[in-house]
Amino acid sequence: MIKSSYFYPLEVLIDDREPLAVEKELLSKNNLLLRRKRLDLGDYIFDNDLIVERKTILDFCTSIKDGRLFKQISRLANSKIPGILILEGRQKDFKKTDFSLSAIQGIMISISLGFKIPILRSKGIEETVSIMLQGYKQLTKESIEVKRVYSPKLRYRKRKDQLLIYKVHVLEGFPGIGSERASLLLEKFQTLDRVFQSPKEEFLELKGIGIKTWELFQDILRK
């Protein structure tokens, strides 16, 4: 069971051509809002943070033959939202196809290395759902860690503010700043521009930031 967090309830869009058995398995989990609709890309979209393309082994091989596979993978690779491919089925299912195991492995390697799309194996629907939810949690783990050190005074409409993560990453790259001080700077000044333009006195008011840190910060910015 996937434990809920402040990221939940999360919205899951399901392509209306997907089997109801997957939706039923998702419904057994806590705090998920499911919507079926025709998707232009992928079979499942988790909160606009993760796209999942799900294929049974038979469908995977059929899509190779009719040319759909690499078109779908290419679009997934070019999407702004991270995507994964879940290949569902058991090893014996490969024997029911016209492809040799080595040929399928070659195509999987091409997708993983050439298109940078992770391929995850699943034995069945229950495991597929588990992988999708674990994938979402892993993908959003970084933002959870950032928010743990971020002040609750800042309120954001989205459950995961990607811009916040980028801003923290920019500031914590400066020597002597780190993620906690980066968070304090953003709490005080709100934007990177204001941080960079901040007066010396206000900058030094923050706990843990001394004159040497400020001088080095200015040297990196100005020189």
N, C-alpha and C positions, 0 to 999 in steps of 0.2 A: 504494500500500500504506500502510495506517495503521500507523505505528510504535507499538510497545507502550511502556507506561510503568508506573509503580507503580499506576496505576489499573486496569491489566489483570492477570489476565483479568477481563473484565467480563461479567456475565450479561445475555443478551438473551432476553426472552420473546417468542415468536412466536405470533400467533393461528393456530390450527390450520386456519383457512380460507384462509390465505395460500398462494400458489403455492410449490411446492418449489424453483422456480428462484431465488427470493430467498434461501432458506435455503442453497442450494448456493453462491451468491455470497458469502454471509456466512462460510461454512465455508472459503472460500479466504483469508480474513483470519487474522491471527495472534491467538492468545490470547483467543478469544471462547468463552463457554460458552452454547450454544443450548438452549432448551427450548421445545417446542411445547405449547400448551395453549389452551383457549378463554378469550379475554380479554373482560372486560366493557367495556373502553374501549381504543380504539386497536388497531393491528395489530402494533406492536412497542413493547416497553418496555425501555429501556437502563438497567439497574442501578437502577431506580426513580428515575432522574434525568431521563429524557426519554421522552415518549410520542410515537410517530409514527403518524399516520393516513395510510395510503398508498392513493391512488385512481388508477386509470387514468382517462383522459379520458372514456371511455364510462361507467365506473362513476360518475364524478363527476356526469355529466349524468343518469344513471338515478336516482341518489340524490336529485337535486333534484326529479325528477318524483314519486317515491314518498314524499317528505317525510323521508327518513332523514338527509339531509345536515345540516340545521340542528339536528336533535336531537343528532346526533353532535358537531357543532361546539360546541353549547351545553354539553354535558357535558365536552368537552375544555377549554373555557374556564373551567369551574368546578372543574377538577381542581387539586389541590395540587401536582401534578407538571407542569412546563412541557410544552407540546405543540406540534407542528408538523404541517402538512398537506403531503404531497408529492404533486403532481399529475404523473402519469407518462404520457408520450406525446409525439408530435410534433404540430406545428402542423396538419398535414393531417388529423389524427384528429378535429379539431373539425368538419370538413366532413361527417363521418359521423354527427353528432348532429342533433337537432331544434332546437338552440339556435344563435342567432347569436353571433358572436364578441363583440359588444358586450354582449350579455346575460350571457355567461359572465364577461366582465371585470367587469361590475357586481357580480355575485355574489362574485367573488374579492375585490373591494375591500371589500364588506360584511363578509366574513369577516375580512380583515386589519385593517380599521379598527374595525369594530363589535365583534368578538369578540376582537381582539388576538391572533389566531392567525396566525403567519407561514405563507405559502404559498410553497413552493419547487418550481420546475419541474425535471423530469427527463425525459430522452429515452428512458430504458430502465432495466432492472433494475440493471445495473452502476453507472450513475450514481446511482440511488436509494440503493443501499447506501453509495456513497461519501458522499453528502449526509448520510445518517443518522449515519455515523461522524464526519464533520466537525462536524455539529451537536452531537453529544455532547461532542467535544473542546472546541468553542468554549464550550459551556455550562459546562463544568467548568474552564475556563481560569482563572477567578478564584480558585478554591480551590487550584489548583496554585501560583499566585503567592503566596498567603498561606502555604502550607506551606513554600515555599522559605526564608522568613525565620523560620519557627517552629522551635523547638528539637526535635531528635529525641528528647529525654528524655520528651516527652509522647507517649503511645501511645493511639491511638484504634482502636476495633474496626472502624469503617466506613472505607472508602477515602476518603470525602469527608465530613468532619464539618461539616454545615451550621451547627450551633450554634457551632462554633469561628469560622466566617466571620462570623456575626452579632456575636459577642463582640469580635472584632478590629475590626469596623466601628464598633462603639459607642465603643471606646477611642481609635481613631485619629482620631475626630472632635474630640477635645479638643486645644486648641492646645499644640504642643510635644511631642505624643506620637508620632503616626505609626504605621505598621504594625509596624515593627521593635520599637519600645518597647512597643507594645501587646502584642506577642507575649511580650516579656520579662516584662511585668507578669502575664500569664496563666500563664506558666511558674512564676512565683514564688508567686502567690496562688490560681491554679486557677479561681476564680470571680469574676464581676463584683462580687458582694456583698463579697467579701474585699478586692478591689482598692479599692472605695469606702470600706471601713472600716479600711483599713490604717494603721498608725501612721506618723507622719512619718519616723521614723528608718529604718524598713524600706523605705519608698517611695523614699527618697533613696539607698539602697544600690545601686540599679540604675544601671548605666552610662548616662550621657547625660542623666540627669534631675536638674535642679538645683532649688534652692529656689524660684525664680520659677515654674517649671513646676508644682511642687507647690502653691504658693499659688494660682495661677490655677485649677488643677484643683479645689481645695477651694472656691474662690469660686463656680465654676460649679455644683458639687454642692450647696452649702449656702445660697446666696443667691438 
